[in-house]
Amino acid sequence: MQVDAYIYLSEKLLPYLEDEAIKQLTDAASLPGVYRRVVGMPDIHTGFGLPIGGIMATEKDGVISAGAVGMDINCGVRLLMTEIPHTEINKKHLTTLLKEIEKRIPVGVGKKSRHSGFKLEDVLKGGASFLAKKGYGLPDDLMCCEEEGCMPGANPDKVSSRAKERGDQLSTLGGGNHFMEIVYVAQVYDEHTARNFGLRQGNIAVLIHTGSRGLGHQVCTDYTEIMYKAAKRYGISLPSKGLAAVPIDSPEGQDYYEAMASATNFAFANRQLITYDVREAFCQVFNSNLEELGLKLVYDVCHNIAKFEQYDGRQLLVHRKGAVKALPPGHPGLSPRFLGTGNPVLVPGSMGNPSYVVVGTEKARDTFYSVNHGAGRILSRTAARRNISPDELKAQIGDTLVNVDRLGKILDEAPQAYKDVEEVIDTLVVAGLTRKVVQLKPLAVIKGEE
């Protein structure tokens, strides 16, 4: 290894640490130009290349790796806050909302967009910014997105035709661990920060978790092959194909960065258009308008991405895979809106369990200002389907409404397949990397079937 590997775990989480995840993290520590350390978050588990919950920063003469970003480029989460107290919403409202949202937003693997008329090139270049200018958003939406909803450096010409063929999935949720939840603010830990974020005790909110869909997956697949073949030419000894890497300033490295930025913008646009459709559904169900209902964007975070950032006076390329950027109050990288608080960090729990909004502290500098993105899987999808029954899933999620007609279809996403999100959250709080702002509890969940 060229640098050390650090993993943040509590004693309770230690039994879930996989040997393969350790190997993937230490493999990453052997790549050229890795700076200072590689880091694993409490939700760490085996992935493709870098483990999920992994952070790797490389210097300008180091490498870039598609597998260290992941298949679902700019998979991320956004949170919308309403003016509706949860005491004023009943099961009928929730059932109707789920139906109206699903009418507008296709869920499940391979589903296509109901929206047309957008040039893919414009989406790949402009992201959420392009859609907002077309009227698909509120004035403040972009200020509440990482990168203001548009990552610079995108070049659609570097996205393969095969990937572009999979670009008809705007405002689709996908399957697997992607979801939408209607939640409410159940507990406030930090009144000042919650107020600054617009989070109100007891009010309804909406969590959206999805990414760049088939287009991003294909970009990762394409460039993993390209990097794997090119690495030898640059004298790079690869620990695995999943960590295929090339120099940042090589033609292949630059091409991947530009394609990744394009896929990142597709994901921003996807979540922006989903937001538009969710707002429309709420207005119809409650026979009201956005001035009364709210549905303002709290924040939109990325958790599969590589970005150039300044640390120790150096420009580093920070790969975050299943990890979220968490800048502390006063950090020069923050927008004026969040300068006094730090950016909101959205950490969803597993289905039926609480989610959290946290903020980073200055100590998060040790992790390149990165924190966990979720709870972290402990059972494979196959193992979850084999070992968890529909009755056990029902007992775990209680009264939370779910959109599928049979729970047996989503056993792979049962809470029992994941770590305890509260233990994961508290691990970083105890380590001094984060502070809790609010806890969100679910009322209804929309999941896509595999």
Phi, psi and omega per residue, in radians:
M1 nan 2.480 3.082
Q2 -1.487 -0.467 3.120
V3 -2.395 2.956 3.111
D4 -1.399 2.803 3.050
A5 -2.000 2.263 3.127
Y6 -2.033 2.416 3.075
I7 -2.270 2.283 3.117
Y8 -1.666 1.951 -3.129
L9 -2.495 2.553 2.941
S10 -1.532 2.957 3.128
E11 -1.069 -0.620 -3.129
K12 -1.209 -0.497 -3.107
L13 -1.529 -0.290 -3.054
L14 -0.992 -0.687 -3.137
P15 -1.092 -0.325 -3.111
Y16 -1.565 -0.049 -3.126
L17 -1.281 2.097 -3.081
E18 -1.530 2.508 3.071
D19 -1.027 -0.683 -3.111
E20 -1.151 -0.640 3.101
A21 -1.137 -0.691 3.076
I22 -1.079 -0.790 3.141
K23 -1.067 -0.749 -3.141
Q24 -1.104 -0.649 3.131
L25 -1.226 -0.750 3.127
T26 -1.233 -0.549 3.024
D27 -1.049 -0.766 3.134
A28 -1.086 -0.583 -3.140
A29 -1.187 -0.197 -3.117
S30 -1.677 -0.087 -3.089
L31 -1.301 2.655 -3.100
P32 -1.126 2.367 3.018
G33 1.408 0.135 3.098
V34 -1.177 2.343 -2.996
Y35 -1.800 2.209 2.896
R36 1.228 -0.986 -3.119
R37 -2.979 2.790 2.877
V38 -1.904 2.654 -2.967
V39 -2.297 2.438 2.992
G40 -1.995 2.342 3.139
M41 -1.505 2.940 -3.132
P42 -1.087 -0.357 3.108
D43 -1.601 0.293 -3.073
I44 -1.014 2.379 2.961
H45 -2.755 2.847 -3.025
T46 -1.034 2.370 3.102
G47 -2.313 -2.684 3.073
F48 -1.805 1.927 -3.082
G49 1.474 -1.906 3.049
L50 -1.271 2.461 3.103
P51 -1.139 2.696 3.037
I52 -1.214 2.324 -2.967
G53 1.562 0.375 -3.111
G54 -1.927 2.564 3.096
I55 -2.274 2.296 3.133
M56 -2.423 2.157 3.097
A57 -1.937 2.369 -3.141
T58 -2.167 2.567 3.123
E59 -1.346 2.980 -3.006
K60 -1.115 -0.405 3.072
D61 -1.700 0.225 3.116
G62 -1.670 -2.714 -2.993
V63 -1.930 2.881 2.965
I64 -2.146 2.448 -3.065
S65 -2.339 2.173 3.095
A66 -1.119 -0.653 -3.132
G67 -1.233 -0.326 3.087
A68 -1.465 -0.150 3.011
V69 -1.702 -0.779 3.081
G70 1.958 2.959 -3.101
M71 -1.204 -0.776 -3.090
D72 -1.638 1.420 -3.089
I73 -1.019 2.310 -3.086
N74 0.929 0.650 2.797
C75 -1.018 2.380 -3.070
G76 -2.804 -3.124 -3.079
V77 -2.314 2.443 2.961
R78 -2.271 2.678 -3.073
L79 -2.191 2.212 3.057
L80 -1.896 2.364 -3.105
M81 -1.952 2.276 -3.136
T82 -1.803 3.000 3.023
E83 -1.691 0.221 -3.030
I84 -1.674 2.040 3.033
P85 -1.132 2.470 -3.089
H86 -1.180 -0.330 3.097
T87 -1.248 -0.246 -3.123
E88 -1.755 0.137 3.127
I89 -2.076 2.260 -3.090
N90 -2.003 -3.113 -3.082
K91 -1.080 -0.619 3.118
K92 -1.106 -0.768 3.087
H93 -1.009 -0.828 -3.082
L94 -1.105 -0.766 -3.138
T95 -1.090 -0.755 3.129
T96 -1.155 -0.701 3.119
L97 -1.062 -0.788 3.132
L98 -1.025 -0.749 -3.136
K99 -1.137 -0.770 -3.110
E100 -1.194 -0.633 3.098
I101 -1.170 -0.766 -3.137
E102 -1.176 -0.449 3.033
K103 -1.092 -0.586 -3.026
R104 -1.682 -0.533 -3.019
I105 -2.132 1.831 3.109
P106 -1.092 2.417 3.131
V107 -2.128 2.645 -3.137
G108 1.885 2.874 -3.085
V109 -1.171 2.361 2.998
G110 1.391 0.044 -3.101
K111 -1.245 2.566 -3.068
K112 -1.829 2.784 -3.107
S113 -1.262 2.560 2.999
R114 -1.563 -0.156 3.140
H115 -1.577 2.510 3.083
S116 -2.450 2.996 3.089
G117 1.690 -0.073 3.077
F118 -1.659 2.291 3.020
K119 -1.332 2.212 -3.098
L120 -1.001 -0.659 -3.138
E121 -1.028 -0.709 3.138
D122 -1.146 -0.680 3.130
V123 -1.155 -0.775 -3.108
L124 -1.174 -0.526 3.104
K125 -1.465 -0.672 -2.933
G126 -1.846 -0.309 3.109
G127 0.996 -2.461 3.139
A128 -1.140 -0.513 3.128
S129 -1.055 -0.743 3.109
F130 -1.040 -0.788 -3.109
L131 -1.212 -0.686 3.138
A132 -1.072 -0.689 3.118
K133 -1.182 -0.390 3.098
K134 -1.512 0.011 3.105
G135 1.732 0.100 -3.120
Y136 -1.667 1.021 3.138
G137 2.980 2.954 3.077
L138 -1.675 2.786 -3.059
P139 -0.965 -0.591 -3.068
D140 -1.585 -0.044 -3.030
D141 -0.950 -0.833 -3.016
L142 -1.191 -0.553 3.114
M143 -1.159 -0.301 -3.094
C144 -1.891 0.450 3.062
C145 -2.101 2.451 2.939
E146 -0.976 2.389 -3.097
E147 1.070 0.291 -3.070
E148 0.916 0.560 3.016
G149 1.347 0.159 3.135
C150 -2.619 1.951 -3.130
M151 -1.461 2.208 3.124
P152 -1.194 2.787 3.076
G153 1.598 0.062 -3.120
A154 -1.234 2.464 3.078
N155 -2.479 1.741 -3.100
P156 -1.010 -0.384 3.124
D157 -1.131 -0.343 -3.130
K158 -1.586 0.012 3.071
V159 -1.649 2.223 -3.052
S160 -1.152 2.751 3.102
S161 -1.089 -0.585 3.113
R162 -1.148 -0.696 3.087
A163 -1.149 -0.719 -3.133
K164 -1.133 -0.526 3.073
E165 -1.083 -0.367 -3.141
R166 -1.718 0.320 -3.063
G167 -1.644 0.263 -3.141
D168 -1.748 0.694 -3.052
Q169 -2.147 0.472 3.077
L170 -1.168 2.440 -3.082
S171 1.039 0.784 2.969
T172 -2.218 2.575 -3.011
L173 -1.560 -0.665 -3.055
G174 1.530 -3.034 -3.113
G175 -2.019 -2.669 3.122
G176 1.104 -2.292 -3.093
N177 -1.550 0.114 3.076
H178 -1.278 2.550 -3.058
F179 -2.823 2.952 2.881
M180 -2.294 2.389 3.139
E181 -2.258 2.410 2.919
I182 -1.657 2.056 -3.019
V183 -2.216 3.070 2.972
Y184 -2.430 2.732 -3.137
V185 -1.335 1.827 -3.025
A186 -1.552 -0.550 -3.097
Q187 -2.596 2.392 3.094
V188 -1.944 2.162 -3.139
Y189 -1.727 -0.508 -3.066
D190 -2.340 1.665 -3.045
E191 -1.040 -0.784 -3.070
H192 -1.081 -0.868 -3.113
T193 -1.183 -0.721 3.112
A194 -1.022 -0.757 -3.136
R195 -1.113 -0.720 3.115
N196 -1.128 -0.537 3.109
F197 -1.470 -0.116 -3.114
G198 1.393 0.370 -3.107
L199 -1.652 2.137 -3.057
R200 -2.039 2.301 3.125
Q201 -0.909 2.227 3.045
G202 1.534 -0.218 -3.078
N203 -1.468 2.690 3.127
I204 -1.296 2.524 3.041
A205 -2.460 2.955 3.137
V206 -2.265 2.196 3.033
L207 -1.766 2.351 3.126
I208 -2.197 2.169 -3.120
H209 -2.222 1.876 3.079
T210 -2.865 3.100 -3.059
G211 -2.486 -2.354 -3.009
S212 -1.639 0.108 2.996
R213 1.021 -2.593 -3.058
G214 -1.120 -0.521 -3.127
L215 -1.104 -0.842 -3.141
G216 -1.134 -0.681 3.116
H217 -1.043 -0.736 -3.118
Q218 -1.220 -0.632 3.082
V219 -1.041 -0.803 3.120
C220 -1.093 -0.788 3.134
T221 -1.047 -0.822 -3.127
D222 -1.017 -0.877 -2.996
Y223 -1.413 -0.381 2.988
T224 -1.085 -0.761 3.095
E225 -1.110 -0.776 -3.128
I226 -1.080 -0.806 -3.121
M227 -1.165 -0.673 -3.125
Y228 -1.078 -0.720 -3.139
K229 -1.298 -0.551 -3.049
A230 -1.497 -0.394 -3.003
A231 -0.956 -0.770 -3.095
K232 -1.053 -0.638 -3.137
R233 -1.080 -0.492 3.136
Y234 -1.715 0.160 3.103
G235 1.259 0.456 -3.118
I236 -1.711 2.146 3.074
S237 -1.586 2.024 -3.049
L238 -1.595 2.328 3.076
P239 -1.280 -0.431 3.126
S240 -2.849 2.801 3.095
K241 -1.135 -0.609 3.139
G242 -1.065 -0.447 3.092
L243 -1.807 0.493 3.037
A244 -0.902 2.328 -3.030
A245 -2.613 2.688 3.080
V246 -2.410 2.847 3.079
P247 -1.000 2.482 -3.132
I248 -0.978 -0.728 -3.039
D249 -1.554 0.144 3.079
S250 -1.342 2.796 3.090
P251 -0.992 -0.716 -3.141
E252 -1.166 -0.682 3.126
G253 -1.142 -0.763 3.119
Q254 -1.157 -0.695 3.118
D255 -1.080 -0.759 3.138
Y256 -1.111 -0.771 -3.111
Y257 -1.021 -0.734 -3.121
E258 -1.218 -0.622 3.070
A259 -1.228 -0.704 3.116
M260 -1.102 -0.724 3.111
A261 -1.094 -0.635 3.103
S262 -1.144 -0.784 3.103
A263 -1.140 -0.631 3.068
T264 -1.020 -0.765 3.137
N265 -1.187 -0.577 3.051
F266 -1.074 -0.744 3.140
A267 -1.145 -0.757 3.067
F268 -0.995 -0.777 -3.137
A269 -1.143 -0.667 3.120
N270 -1.047 -0.848 -3.138
R271 -1.192 -0.549 3.106
Q272 -1.163 -0.752 -3.116
L273 -1.257 -0.608 3.023
I274 -1.056 -0.735 3.110
T275 -1.028 -0.785 3.101
Y276 -1.005 -0.784 -3.119
D277 -1.204 -0.650 3.091
V278 -1.121 -0.765 3.115
R279 -1.060 -0.720 3.114
E280 -1.080 -0.749 -3.140
A281 -1.109 -0.773 3.115
F282 -1.065 -0.767 -3.135
C283 -1.057 -0.686 3.141
Q284 -1.214 -0.815 -3.073
V285 -1.127 -0.702 -3.087
F286 -1.682 0.065 3.106
N287 0.852 0.913 -3.041
S288 -2.536 -2.949 -3.126
N289 -2.249 2.984 -3.053
L290 -1.199 -0.454 3.082
E291 -1.068 -0.638 -3.142
E292 -1.522 -0.635 -3.035
L293 -1.482 -0.447 -3.100
G294 1.511 -1.791 -3.085
L295 0.991 0.659 3.098
K296 -1.366 2.558 3.129
L297 -1.314 2.127 3.049
V298 -1.377 -0.902 3.097
Y299 -2.987 2.806 3.062
D300 -2.291 2.064 -3.102
V301 -1.986 2.570 3.019
C302 -1.669 2.552 2.965
H303 -2.360 0.228 2.938
N304 -2.389 1.669 -2.976
I305 -2.884 2.803 2.973
A306 -2.247 2.249 -3.093
K307 -2.424 2.570 3.059
F308 -1.376 2.191 -3.103
E309 -2.466 2.733 -3.106
Q310 -1.651 2.210 3.051
Y311 -2.470 2.336 3.089
D312 0.928 0.611 3.137
G313 1.277 0.192 -3.133
R314 -2.033 2.634 2.977
Q315 -1.593 2.074 -3.138
L316 -2.024 2.643 2.983
L317 -1.726 1.888 -3.063
V318 -1.659 1.984 3.047
H319 -1.555 2.139 3.052
R320 -2.084 2.095 3.126
K321 -2.148 1.857 -3.015
G322 1.204 0.657 3.106
A323 -2.551 2.677 -2.992
V324 -2.129 2.433 3.070
K325 -1.209 2.292 -3.084
A326 -2.389 1.579 -3.121
L327 -1.513 2.362 -3.108
P328 -1.383 2.897 3.097
P329 -0.930 2.413 3.098
G330 1.500 -0.100 -3.112
H331 -1.173 2.350 -3.092
P332 -1.110 -0.283 3.125
G333 -1.414 -0.094 -3.133
L334 -1.423 2.628 2.986
S335 -1.296 2.743 -3.140
P336 -0.927 -0.569 -3.106
R337 -1.050 -0.587 -3.042
F338 -2.007 0.240 -3.071
L339 -1.090 -0.589 -3.099
G340 -1.502 -0.157 -3.036
T341 -2.161 -0.414 -2.857
G342 1.510 2.771 -3.120
N343 -1.299 2.537 3.046
P344 -1.099 2.406 3.045
V345 -2.008 2.108 -3.062
L346 -1.742 2.101 -3.081
V347 -2.162 1.673 3.130
P348 -1.266 2.522 2.998
G349 -1.552 -3.034 3.079
S350 -1.358 2.918 -3.043
M351 -0.928 2.201 3.112
G352 1.503 -0.145 3.141
N353 -1.833 2.862 -3.102
P354 -1.124 2.739 2.958
S355 -2.080 2.956 -3.049
Y356 -2.396 2.636 2.851
V357 -1.949 2.197 3.134
V358 -2.252 3.002 2.984
V359 -2.283 2.689 3.113
G360 -1.468 2.820 3.073
T361 -2.017 3.025 3.122
E362 -1.085 -0.471 3.133
K363 -1.147 -0.351 3.100
A364 -1.141 -0.117 3.013
R365 -0.982 -0.532 3.139
D366 -1.121 -0.360 -3.131
T367 -1.986 0.428 -3.071
F368 1.004 0.728 -3.123
Y369 0.879 0.936 -3.120
S370 -2.294 2.524 3.076
V371 -2.393 3.113 -3.058
N372 -1.196 2.776 -3.094
H373 -1.900 -0.148 -3.097
G374 -3.058 -2.705 -3.104
A375 -1.503 -0.752 -3.134
G376 1.716 2.217 -3.064
R377 -1.293 2.475 3.035
I378 -2.082 -0.296 3.054
L379 -2.105 2.383 3.027
S380 -1.113 2.882 3.133
R381 -1.074 -0.720 3.133
T382 -1.107 -0.785 -3.136
A383 -1.137 -0.648 3.131
A384 -1.140 -0.754 3.125
R385 -1.124 -0.570 -3.085
R386 -1.378 -0.563 -2.950
N387 -1.875 -0.199 -3.093
I388 -2.021 2.263 -3.141
S389 -1.638 2.765 3.054
P390 -0.984 -0.642 3.121
D391 -1.146 -0.676 3.106
E392 -1.172 -0.662 3.080
L393 -1.122 -0.796 -3.138
K394 -1.047 -0.728 3.140
A395 -1.109 -0.568 -3.098
Q396 -1.333 -0.696 -3.068
I397 -1.545 -0.232 3.053
G398 1.053 -2.197 -3.047
D399 -1.528 0.028 3.122
T400 -1.093 2.185 3.109
L401 -1.292 2.502 3.104
V402 -2.267 2.497 -3.022
N403 -1.323 -0.347 -3.067
V404 -1.384 2.640 -3.092
D405 -1.381 -0.388 3.118
R406 -2.376 2.178 -3.113
L407 -1.108 -0.396 3.112
G408 -1.043 -0.346 -3.125
K409 -1.314 -0.342 -3.035
I410 -2.202 0.516 3.138
L411 -1.078 -0.500 -3.140
D412 -1.173 -0.238 3.116
E413 -1.895 0.251 3.123
A414 -1.074 2.556 3.110
P415 -0.978 -0.518 3.142
Q416 -1.134 -0.281 3.131
A417 -1.491 -0.012 -3.065
Y418 -2.173 2.799 3.006
K419 -1.177 2.857 3.070
D420 -1.269 1.963 -3.037
V421 -1.095 -0.556 3.136
E422 -1.165 -0.658 3.070
E423 -1.163 -0.688 3.110
V424 -1.112 -0.836 3.123
I425 -1.046 -0.851 -3.064
D426 -1.152 -0.453 3.098
T427 -1.043 -0.777 -3.140
L428 -1.368 -0.485 3.047
V429 -1.128 -0.837 3.122
V430 -1.096 -0.627 3.109
A431 -1.267 -0.184 3.098
G432 1.488 0.214 -3.096
L433 -1.536 -0.457 -3.081
T434 -2.401 2.837 2.951
R435 -2.216 2.400 3.100
K436 -1.327 2.438 3.087
V437 -1.875 -0.998 3.085
V438 -2.521 2.789 2.957
Q439 -1.909 2.386 3.112
L440 -1.966 2.327 3.085
K441 -1.991 2.451 -3.036
P442 -1.410 2.543 2.994
L443 -1.968 -0.615 -3.109
A444 -2.661 2.571 -3.061
V445 -2.273 2.384 2.970
I446 -1.949 2.097 3.114
K447 -2.144 2.569 3.020
G448 -1.699 2.465 3.115
E449 -1.403 2.614 3.082
E450 -1.189 nan nan
